[in-house]
Amino acid sequence: MSLRWLWYTHNALRWVLNPNAVTCSSDLFIKLWDVQNEWRNTKTFPGHEHTVSSVRFMPGDQQIVSASRDKTIRIFDVAST
């Protein structure tokens, strides 16, 4: 498996042992990727008003926590639509 880095817009990449990776970027979105399906973007989470600088999976990999330069921390459910 190769890692294709989308480096011009993404600020952070986090990967867990399941087939998902999560990225954040200056476009204000957090994106969930299926790494076993040619890095297909499966979900996009809006919600920040400035660059998203950090993102992590919470324990259990069912939630994502993000931090932004808008001085907020947000939690997203992976299963949400």
Steps between C-alpha positions, in 0.01 A plus 500: 500500500636840411423826674410783266546826688272785399751745641405830345181539705509245782638592839477163673447136421402240760469133430361220714514122467161489329472596130442870576725803503398853590645830377451866577595802298483870433179447299315480839399135457585170667495208256470128562674272247467129422864402455413149377287641218757715321474779759136574422357794695209348692393796716566870531432681826449880497481716807809714549534865401881503459779260406469161668843432646467164674281192485496167685283195542361466851554166677277243333529673159131602501559873550742756360624800697634805318661829597491816293657843486150632568576401862250213508518128555231290336400136529344316206335157494653284227161335440313832459366602162 
